[in-house]
């Protein structure tokens, strides 16, 4: 059995999800999706802002907190996300589309309201990510 180059040099805890998914054997599941932190950093760099500048314009958020968000260590509250979006001249909806965290509380609430969703959630967990994205995109076409 051949050992892939990434298996020889990677330390799993230190590599990002994108790095893992773009290396064999996960390459078929690779997506060019940015995380929330990467999107914030991209917008901040485009605006030529330092973390300190963004923090001041985003209602006094600390540069350390913003750095942790960009590195994916922490996630902003709705209020902080609103301030960040305003400071970066974008919308909360734009930033939210890069939030890769699963909506656990929303799933729990909806499953409690409709038990059939619990069955559906259990079935879709086994689908490959690209198939889930196809299904999700079919459901959002024409809704704008």
Buried (B, 14 or more C-beta within 10 A) or exposed (E): EEEEEBEEEBEEEEEEEBEBBBBEEBEEEBEEBBBBBBBBBBBBEEBEBEBEBBBBBBEEBEBEBBBBBBEBEBBBEEEBBBBBBBBBEBEBEEBEEBBEEEEEEEEEEEBEEEEEBBEEEEEEEEEEBEEEEEEEEEEEEEEE
